[in-house]
């Protein structure tokens, strides 16, 4: 409320920690950007927590096109029976990581990633 001030900074990603108590807004939905650990805690407390926020590369790194951790984290979550990521988001995650690997010359690993695509 207006009569009480914040007593702690928002859980920002590591690359934004030194920027103070700034809330970074997401361009897509107006959601504030949070650290991946914060999202994991929210998922632990609410099994239906939205996975799109958790798997957003910007919750880990300043490079919005670096899908390494997001893809591996999604595979771990799938193994733990979290399956409420939309088919479109799943496809974007797979193709983005595969394209990233292919651009680094790791086309064999890009094929491996695409083998996880159900369609």
Phi and psi in radians as a Rosetta constraint file:
Dihedral C 1 N 2 CA 2 C 2 CIRCULARHARMONIC -1.276 0.35
Dihedral N 2 CA 2 C 2 N 3 CIRCULARHARMONIC -0.424 0.35
Dihedral C 2 N 3 CA 3 C 3 CIRCULARHARMONIC -1.450 0.35
Dihedral N 3 CA 3 C 3 N 4 CIRCULARHARMONIC -0.293 0.35
Dihedral C 3 N 4 CA 4 C 4 CIRCULARHARMONIC -1.992 0.35
Dihedral N 4 CA 4 C 4 N 5 CIRCULARHARMONIC 2.378 0.35
Dihedral C 4 N 5 CA 5 C 5 CIRCULARHARMONIC -1.683 0.35
Dihedral N 5 CA 5 C 5 N 6 CIRCULARHARMONIC 2.876 0.35
Dihedral C 5 N 6 CA 6 C 6 CIRCULARHARMONIC -1.168 0.35
Dihedral N 6 CA 6 C 6 N 7 CIRCULARHARMONIC 2.456 0.35
Dihedral C 6 N 7 CA 7 C 7 CIRCULARHARMONIC -1.880 0.35
Dihedral N 7 CA 7 C 7 N 8 CIRCULARHARMONIC -0.099 0.35
Dihedral C 7 N 8 CA 8 C 8 CIRCULARHARMONIC -2.586 0.35
Dihedral N 8 CA 8 C 8 N 9 CIRCULARHARMONIC 2.666 0.35
Dihedral C 8 N 9 CA 9 C 9 CIRCULARHARMONIC -1.300 0.35
Dihedral N 9 CA 9 C 9 N 10 CIRCULARHARMONIC 2.709 0.35
Dihedral C 9 N 10 CA 10 C 10 CIRCULARHARMONIC -1.142 0.35
Dihedral N 10 CA 10 C 10 N 11 CIRCULARHARMONIC 2.621 0.35
Dihedral C 10 N 11 CA 11 C 11 CIRCULARHARMONIC -1.307 0.35
Dihedral N 11 CA 11 C 11 N 12 CIRCULARHARMONIC 1.448 0.35
Dihedral C 11 N 12 CA 12 C 12 CIRCULARHARMONIC -1.419 0.35
Dihedral N 12 CA 12 C 12 N 13 CIRCULARHARMONIC 2.742 0.35
Dihedral C 12 N 13 CA 13 C 13 CIRCULARHARMONIC -1.047 0.35
Dihedral N 13 CA 13 C 13 N 14 CIRCULARHARMONIC 2.729 0.35
Dihedral C 13 N 14 CA 14 C 14 CIRCULARHARMONIC -0.953 0.35
Dihedral N 14 CA 14 C 14 N 15 CIRCULARHARMONIC -0.622 0.35
Dihedral C 14 N 15 CA 15 C 15 CIRCULARHARMONIC -1.275 0.35
Dihedral N 15 CA 15 C 15 N 16 CIRCULARHARMONIC -0.171 0.35
Dihedral C 15 N 16 CA 16 C 16 CIRCULARHARMONIC -1.941 0.35
Dihedral N 16 CA 16 C 16 N 17 CIRCULARHARMONIC 0.030 0.35
Dihedral C 16 N 17 CA 17 C 17 CIRCULARHARMONIC -1.038 0.35
Dihedral N 17 CA 17 C 17 N 18 CIRCULARHARMONIC -0.657 0.35
Dihedral C 17 N 18 CA 18 C 18 CIRCULARHARMONIC -1.417 0.35
Dihedral N 18 CA 18 C 18 N 19 CIRCULARHARMONIC 0.046 0.35
Dihedral C 18 N 19 CA 19 C 19 CIRCULARHARMONIC -1.536 0.35
Dihedral N 19 CA 19 C 19 N 20 CIRCULARHARMONIC 0.025 0.35
Dihedral C 19 N 20 CA 20 C 20 CIRCULARHARMONIC 1.528 0.35
Dihedral N 20 CA 20 C 20 N 21 CIRCULARHARMONIC -2.832 0.35
Dihedral C 20 N 21 CA 21 C 21 CIRCULARHARMONIC -1.515 0.35
Dihedral N 21 CA 21 C 21 N 22 CIRCULARHARMONIC 1.114 0.35
Dihedral C 21 N 22 CA 22 C 22 CIRCULARHARMONIC -1.815 0.35
Dihedral N 22 CA 22 C 22 N 23 CIRCULARHARMONIC 2.366 0.35
Dihedral C 22 N 23 CA 23 C 23 CIRCULARHARMONIC -1.722 0.35
Dihedral N 23 CA 23 C 23 N 24 CIRCULARHARMONIC 2.034 0.35
Dihedral C 23 N 24 CA 24 C 24 CIRCULARHARMONIC -1.506 0.35
Dihedral N 24 CA 24 C 24 N 25 CIRCULARHARMONIC 2.229 0.35
Dihedral C 24 N 25 CA 25 C 25 CIRCULARHARMONIC -1.619 0.35
Dihedral N 25 CA 25 C 25 N 26 CIRCULARHARMONIC 2.443 0.35
Dihedral C 25 N 26 CA 26 C 26 CIRCULARHARMONIC -1.343 0.35
Dihedral N 26 CA 26 C 26 N 27 CIRCULARHARMONIC 2.396 0.35
Dihedral C 26 N 27 CA 27 C 27 CIRCULARHARMONIC -1.183 0.35
Dihedral N 27 CA 27 C 27 N 28 CIRCULARHARMONIC -0.525 0.35
Dihedral C 27 N 28 CA 28 C 28 CIRCULARHARMONIC -1.381 0.35
Dihedral N 28 CA 28 C 28 N 29 CIRCULARHARMONIC -0.974 0.35
Dihedral C 28 N 29 CA 29 C 29 CIRCULARHARMONIC -2.043 0.35
Dihedral N 29 CA 29 C 29 N 30 CIRCULARHARMONIC 0.077 0.35
Dihedral C 29 N 30 CA 30 C 30 CIRCULARHARMONIC 1.282 0.35
Dihedral N 30 CA 30 C 30 N 31 CIRCULARHARMONIC 0.242 0.35
Dihedral C 30 N 31 CA 31 C 31 CIRCULARHARMONIC -1.429 0.35
Dihedral N 31 CA 31 C 31 N 32 CIRCULARHARMONIC 2.486 0.35
Dihedral C 31 N 32 CA 32 C 32 CIRCULARHARMONIC -1.226 0.35
Dihedral N 32 CA 32 C 32 N 33 CIRCULARHARMONIC 2.549 0.35
Dihedral C 32 N 33 CA 33 C 33 CIRCULARHARMONIC -1.404 0.35
Dihedral N 33 CA 33 C 33 N 34 CIRCULARHARMONIC 2.244 0.35
Dihedral C 33 N 34 CA 34 C 34 CIRCULARHARMONIC -2.243 0.35
Dihedral N 34 CA 34 C 34 N 35 CIRCULARHARMONIC 2.835 0.35
Dihedral C 34 N 35 CA 35 C 35 CIRCULARHARMONIC -1.192 0.35
Dihedral N 35 CA 35 C 35 N 36 CIRCULARHARMONIC 2.586 0.35
Dihedral C 35 N 36 CA 36 C 36 CIRCULARHARMONIC -1.074 0.35
Dihedral N 36 CA 36 C 36 N 37 CIRCULARHARMONIC -0.576 0.35
Dihedral C 36 N 37 CA 37 C 37 CIRCULARHARMONIC -1.130 0.35
Dihedral N 37 CA 37 C 37 N 38 CIRCULARHARMONIC -0.655 0.35
Dihedral C 37 N 38 CA 38 C 38 CIRCULARHARMONIC -1.067 0.35
Dihedral N 38 CA 38 C 38 N 39 CIRCULARHARMONIC -0.778 0.35
Dihedral C 38 N 39 CA 39 C 39 CIRCULARHARMONIC -1.132 0.35
Dihedral N 39 CA 39 C 39 N 40 CIRCULARHARMONIC -0.663 0.35
Dihedral C 39 N 40 CA 40 C 40 CIRCULARHARMONIC -1.124 0.35
Dihedral N 40 CA 40 C 40 N 41 CIRCULARHARMONIC -0.686 0.35
Dihedral C 40 N 41 CA 41 C 41 CIRCULARHARMONIC -1.145 0.35
Dihedral N 41 CA 41 C 41 N 42 CIRCULARHARMONIC -0.705 0.35
Dihedral C 41 N 42 CA 42 C 42 CIRCULARHARMONIC -1.112 0.35
Dihedral N 42 CA 42 C 42 N 43 CIRCULARHARMONIC -0.693 0.35
Dihedral C 42 N 43 CA 43 C 43 CIRCULARHARMONIC -1.149 0.35
Dihedral N 43 CA 43 C 43 N 44 CIRCULARHARMONIC -0.638 0.35
Dihedral C 43 N 44 CA 44 C 44 CIRCULARHARMONIC -1.124 0.35
Dihedral N 44 CA 44 C 44 N 45 CIRCULARHARMONIC -0.689 0.35
Dihedral C 44 N 45 CA 45 C 45 CIRCULARHARMONIC -1.429 0.35
Dihedral N 45 CA 45 C 45 N 46 CIRCULARHARMONIC -0.426 0.35
Dihedral C 45 N 46 CA 46 C 46 CIRCULARHARMONIC -2.411 0.35
Dihedral N 46 CA 46 C 46 N 47 CIRCULARHARMONIC 1.767 0.35
Dihedral C 46 N 47 CA 47 C 47 CIRCULARHARMONIC -1.061 0.35
Dihedral N 47 CA 47 C 47 N 48 CIRCULARHARMONIC -0.334 0.35
Dihedral C 47 N 48 CA 48 C 48 CIRCULARHARMONIC -1.714 0.35
Dihedral N 48 CA 48 C 48 N 49 CIRCULARHARMONIC 0.262 0.35
Dihedral C 48 N 49 CA 49 C 49 CIRCULARHARMONIC -1.028 0.35
Dihedral N 49 CA 49 C 49 N 50 CIRCULARHARMONIC 2.478 0.35
Dihedral C 49 N 50 CA 50 C 50 CIRCULARHARMONIC -1.109 0.35
Dihedral N 50 CA 50 C 50 N 51 CIRCULARHARMONIC 2.154 0.35
Dihedral C 50 N 51 CA 51 C 51 CIRCULARHARMONIC -1.397 0.35
Dihedral N 51 CA 51 C 51 N 52 CIRCULARHARMONIC -0.346 0.35
Dihedral C 51 N 52 CA 52 C 52 CIRCULARHARMONIC -1.043 0.35
Dihedral N 52 CA 52 C 52 N 53 CIRCULARHARMONIC -0.712 0.35
Dihedral C 52 N 53 CA 53 C 53 CIRCULARHARMONIC -1.161 0.35
Dihedral N 53 CA 53 C 53 N 54 CIRCULARHARMONIC -0.723 0.35
Dihedral C 53 N 54 CA 54 C 54 CIRCULARHARMONIC -1.113 0.35
Dihedral N 54 CA 54 C 54 N 55 CIRCULARHARMONIC -0.702 0.35
Dihedral C 54 N 55 CA 55 C 55 CIRCULARHARMONIC -1.595 0.35
Dihedral N 55 CA 55 C 55 N 56 CIRCULARHARMONIC 0.092 0.35
Dihedral C 55 N 56 CA 56 C 56 CIRCULARHARMONIC -1.182 0.35
Dihedral N 56 CA 56 C 56 N 57 CIRCULARHARMONIC 2.155 0.35
Dihedral C 56 N 57 CA 57 C 57 CIRCULARHARMONIC -1.003 0.35
Dihedral N 57 CA 57 C 57 N 58 CIRCULARHARMONIC -0.469 0.35
Dihedral C 57 N 58 CA 58 C 58 CIRCULARHARMONIC -1.242 0.35
Dihedral N 58 CA 58 C 58 N 59 CIRCULARHARMONIC -0.188 0.35
Dihedral C 58 N 59 CA 59 C 59 CIRCULARHARMONIC -1.386 0.35
Dihedral N 59 CA 59 C 59 N 60 CIRCULARHARMONIC -0.096 0.35
Dihedral C 59 N 60 CA 60 C 60 CIRCULARHARMONIC -2.135 0.35
Dihedral N 60 CA 60 C 60 N 61 CIRCULARHARMONIC -0.767 0.35
Dihedral C 60 N 61 CA 61 C 61 CIRCULARHARMONIC -2.335 0.35
Dihedral N 61 CA 61 C 61 N 62 CIRCULARHARMONIC 2.768 0.35
Dihedral C 61 N 62 CA 62 C 62 CIRCULARHARMONIC -1.331 0.35
Dihedral N 62 CA 62 C 62 N 63 CIRCULARHARMONIC -0.232 0.35
Dihedral C 62 N 63 CA 63 C 63 CIRCULARHARMONIC -1.542 0.35
Dihedral N 63 CA 63 C 63 N 64 CIRCULARHARMONIC 1.887 0.35
Dihedral C 63 N 64 CA 64 C 64 CIRCULARHARMONIC -1.231 0.35
Dihedral N 64 CA 64 C 64 N 65 CIRCULARHARMONIC -0.087 0.35
Dihedral C 64 N 65 CA 65 C 65 CIRCULARHARMONIC -1.867 0.35
Dihedral N 65 CA 65 C 65 N 66 CIRCULARHARMONIC 0.200 0.35
Dihedral C 65 N 66 CA 66 C 66 CIRCULARHARMONIC -1.720 0.35
Dihedral N 66 CA 66 C 66 N 67 CIRCULARHARMONIC 1.730 0.35
Dihedral C 66 N 67 CA 67 C 67 CIRCULARHARMONIC -1.735 0.35
Dihedral N 67 CA 67 C 67 N 68 CIRCULARHARMONIC 0.223 0.35
Dihedral C 67 N 68 CA 68 C 68 CIRCULARHARMONIC -1.009 0.35
Dihedral N 68 CA 68 C 68 N 69 CIRCULARHARMONIC -1.058 0.35
Dihedral C 68 N 69 CA 69 C 69 CIRCULARHARMONIC -1.178 0.35
Dihedral N 69 CA 69 C 69 N 70 CIRCULARHARMONIC -0.643 0.35
Dihedral C 69 N 70 CA 70 C 70 CIRCULARHARMONIC -1.053 0.35
Dihedral N 70 CA 70 C 70 N 71 CIRCULARHARMONIC -0.779 0.35
Dihedral C 70 N 71 CA 71 C 71 CIRCULARHARMONIC -1.160 0.35
Dihedral N 71 CA 71 C 71 N 72 CIRCULARHARMONIC -0.800 0.35
Dihedral C 71 N 72 CA 72 C 72 CIRCULARHARMONIC -1.146 0.35
Dihedral N 72 CA 72 C 72 N 73 CIRCULARHARMONIC -0.670 0.35
Dihedral C 72 N 73 CA 73 C 73 CIRCULARHARMONIC -1.116 0.35
Dihedral N 73 CA 73 C 73 N 74 CIRCULARHARMONIC -0.702 0.35
Dihedral C 73 N 74 CA 74 C 74 CIRCULARHARMONIC -1.090 0.35
Dihedral N 74 CA 74 C 74 N 75 CIRCULARHARMONIC -0.712 0.35
Dihedral C 74 N 75 CA 75 C 75 CIRCULARHARMONIC -1.121 0.35
Dihedral N 75 CA 75 C 75 N 76 CIRCULARHARMONIC -0.660 0.35
Dihedral C 75 N 76 CA 76 C 76 CIRCULARHARMONIC -1.159 0.35
Dihedral N 76 CA 76 C 76 N 77 CIRCULARHARMONIC -0.765 0.35
Dihedral C 76 N 77 CA 77 C 77 CIRCULARHARMONIC -1.121 0.35
Dihedral N 77 CA 77 C 77 N 78 CIRCULARHARMONIC -0.666 0.35
Dihedral C 77 N 78 CA 78 C 78 CIRCULARHARMONIC -1.091 0.35
Dihedral N 78 CA 78 C 78 N 79 CIRCULARHARMONIC -0.704 0.35
Dihedral C 78 N 79 CA 79 C 79 CIRCULARHARMONIC -1.122 0.35
Dihedral N 79 CA 79 C 79 N 80 CIRCULARHARMONIC -0.445 0.35
Dihedral C 79 N 80 CA 80 C 80 CIRCULARHARMONIC -1.621 0.35
Dihedral N 80 CA 80 C 80 N 81 CIRCULARHARMONIC 0.272 0.35
Dihedral C 80 N 81 CA 81 C 81 CIRCULARHARMONIC 1.198 0.35
Dihedral N 81 CA 81 C 81 N 82 CIRCULARHARMONIC 0.508 0.35
Dihedral C 81 N 82 CA 82 C 82 CIRCULARHARMONIC -1.590 0.35
Dihedral N 82 CA 82 C 82 N 83 CIRCULARHARMONIC 1.997 0.35
Dihedral C 82 N 83 CA 83 C 83 CIRCULARHARMONIC -2.266 0.35
Dihedral N 83 CA 83 C 83 N 84 CIRCULARHARMONIC 0.279 0.35
Dihedral C 83 N 84 CA 84 C 84 CIRCULARHARMONIC -1.637 0.35
Dihedral N 84 CA 84 C 84 N 85 CIRCULARHARMONIC 0.509 0.35
Dihedral C 84 N 85 CA 85 C 85 CIRCULARHARMONIC -1.528 0.35
Dihedral N 85 CA 85 C 85 N 86 CIRCULARHARMONIC 2.356 0.35
Dihedral C 85 N 86 CA 86 C 86 CIRCULARHARMONIC -1.117 0.35
Dihedral N 86 CA 86 C 86 N 87 CIRCULARHARMONIC 2.689 0.35
Dihedral C 86 N 87 CA 87 C 87 CIRCULARHARMONIC -1.057 0.35
Dihedral N 87 CA 87 C 87 N 88 CIRCULARHARMONIC -0.646 0.35
Dihedral C 87 N 88 CA 88 C 88 CIRCULARHARMONIC -1.151 0.35
Dihedral N 88 CA 88 C 88 N 89 CIRCULARHARMONIC -0.793 0.35
Dihedral C 88 N 89 CA 89 C 89 CIRCULARHARMONIC -1.123 0.35
Dihedral N 89 CA 89 C 89 N 90 CIRCULARHARMONIC -0.670 0.35
Dihedral C 89 N 90 CA 90 C 90 CIRCULARHARMONIC -1.093 0.35
Dihedral N 90 CA 90 C 90 N 91 CIRCULARHARMONIC -0.777 0.35
Dihedral C 90 N 91 CA 91 C 91 CIRCULARHARMONIC -1.121 0.35
Dihedral N 91 CA 91 C 91 N 92 CIRCULARHARMONIC -0.713 0.35
Dihedral C 91 N 92 CA 92 C 92 CIRCULARHARMONIC -1.099 0.35
Dihedral N 92 CA 92 C 92 N 93 CIRCULARHARMONIC -0.732 0.35
Dihedral C 92 N 93 CA 93 C 93 CIRCULARHARMONIC -1.089 0.35
Dihedral N 93 CA 93 C 93 N 94 CIRCULARHARMONIC -0.823 0.35
Dihedral C 93 N 94 CA 94 C 94 CIRCULARHARMONIC -1.119 0.35
Dihedral N 94 CA 94 C 94 N 95 CIRCULARHARMONIC -0.862 0.35
Dihedral C 94 N 95 CA 95 C 95 CIRCULARHARMONIC -1.217 0.35
Dihedral N 95 CA 95 C 95 N 96 CIRCULARHARMONIC -0.601 0.35
Dihedral C 95 N 96 CA 96 C 96 CIRCULARHARMONIC -1.171 0.35
Dihedral N 96 CA 96 C 96 N 97 CIRCULARHARMONIC -0.753 0.35
Dihedral C 96 N 97 CA 97 C 97 CIRCULARHARMONIC -1.199 0.35
Dihedral N 97 CA 97 C 97 N 98 CIRCULARHARMONIC -0.686 0.35
Dihedral C 97 N 98 CA 98 C 98 CIRCULARHARMONIC -1.096 0.35
Dihedral N 98 CA 98 C 98 N 99 CIRCULARHARMONIC -0.728 0.35
Dihedral C 98 N 99 CA 99 C 99 CIRCULARHARMONIC -1.130 0.35
Dihedral N 99 CA 99 C 99 N 100 CIRCULARHARMONIC -0.664 0.35
Dihedral C 99 N 100 CA 100 C 100 CIRCULARHARMONIC -1.098 0.35
Dihedral N 100 CA 100 C 100 N 101 CIRCULARHARMONIC -0.774 0.35
Dihedral C 100 N 101 CA 101 C 101 CIRCULARHARMONIC -1.144 0.35
Dihedral N 101 CA 101 C 101 N 102 CIRCULARHARMONIC -0.738 0.35
Dihedral C 101 N 102 CA 102 C 102 CIRCULARHARMONIC -1.097 0.35
Dihedral N 102 CA 102 C 102 N 103 CIRCULARHARMONIC -0.668 0.35
Dihedral C 102 N 103 CA 103 C 103 CIRCULARHARMONIC -1.185 0.35
Dihedral N 103 CA 103 C 103 N 104 CIRCULARHARMONIC -0.385 0.35
Dihedral C 103 N 104 CA 104 C 104 CIRCULARHARMONIC -1.564 0.35
Dihedral N 104 CA 104 C 104 N 105 CIRCULARHARMONIC 0.050 0.35
Dihedral C 104 N 105 CA 105 C 105 CIRCULARHARMONIC 1.482 0.35
Dihedral N 105 CA 105 C 105 N 106 CIRCULARHARMONIC 0.186 0.35
Dihedral C 105 N 106 CA 106 C 106 CIRCULARHARMONIC -1.752 0.35
Dihedral N 106 CA 106 C 106 N 107 CIRCULARHARMONIC 0.999 0.35
Dihedral C 106 N 107 CA 107 C 107 CIRCULARHARMONIC -1.143 0.35
Dihedral N 107 CA 107 C 107 N 108 CIRCULARHARMONIC -0.486 0.35
Dihedral C 107 N 108 CA 108 C 108 CIRCULARHARMONIC -1.107 0.35
Dihedral N 108 CA 108 C 108 N 109 CIRCULARHARMONIC -0.699 0.35
Dihedral C 108 N 109 CA 109 C 109 CIRCULARHARMONIC -1.284 0.35
Dihedral N 109 CA 109 C 109 N 110 CIRCULARHARMONIC -0.525 0.35
Dihedral C 109 N 110 CA 110 C 110 CIRCULARHARMONIC -1.125 0.35
Dihedral N 110 CA 110 C 110 N 111 CIRCULARHARMONIC -0.699 0.35
Dihedral C 110 N 111 CA 111 C 111 CIRCULARHARMONIC -1.118 0.35
Dihedral N 111 CA 111 C 111 N 112 CIRCULARHARMONIC -0.729 0.35
Dihedral C 111 N 112 CA 112 C 112 CIRCULARHARMONIC -1.018 0.35
Dihedral N 112 CA 112 C 112 N 113 CIRCULARHARMONIC -0.757 0.35
Dihedral C 112 N 113 CA 113 C 113 CIRCULARHARMONIC -1.121 0.35
Dihedral N 113 CA 113 C 113 N 114 CIRCULARHARMONIC -0.754 0.35
Dihedral C 113 N 114 CA 114 C 114 CIRCULARHARMONIC -1.191 0.35
Dihedral N 114 CA 114 C 114 N 115 CIRCULARHARMONIC -0.372 0.35
Dihedral C 114 N 115 CA 115 C 115 CIRCULARHARMONIC -1.169 0.35
Dihedral N 115 CA 115 C 115 N 116 CIRCULARHARMONIC -0.261 0.35
Dihedral C 115 N 116 CA 116 C 116 CIRCULARHARMONIC -1.473 0.35
Dihedral N 116 CA 116 C 116 N 117 CIRCULARHARMONIC -0.111 0.35
Dihedral C 116 N 117 CA 117 C 117 CIRCULARHARMONIC -1.363 0.35
Dihedral N 117 CA 117 C 117 N 118 CIRCULARHARMONIC 2.142 0.35
Dihedral C 117 N 118 CA 118 C 118 CIRCULARHARMONIC -1.203 0.35
Dihedral N 118 CA 118 C 118 N 119 CIRCULARHARMONIC -0.465 0.35
